[in-house]
Amino acid sequence: VNGPGTVRRAGGLREEETRMARLVVRGFPDFARGEEYVLFLQSARGEDFFTVDPGGAYRLEEGVLRAYGKLPAATDLDGTCERSLLETLRKMRRKQ
């Protein structure tokens, strides 16, 4: 996201008639304040926000990506160096 934007993820609180229900996605813990993440965002068609799912969230630990979700799609980049990921993304952009 280039600039401020809203990112929504699965899980959280929602109102159900007379009570609040908490939806928890197994293997996709809440984001922690102060941590750094690499998020692969999806645009929500016709909406002014983006979404992220467990397969597209990584926490940065000393320049290395760590899969934040436990789904197989999330673990594909687990252990990848941040610099290597950025170089790959830049190459992909140049090919477009």
Summary of the structure (lengths in Angstrom):
residues: 96
radius of gyration: 15.4
end to end distance: 18.6
largest distance: 52.8
contacts: 214
relative contact order: 0.17
helix: 22%
strand: 32%
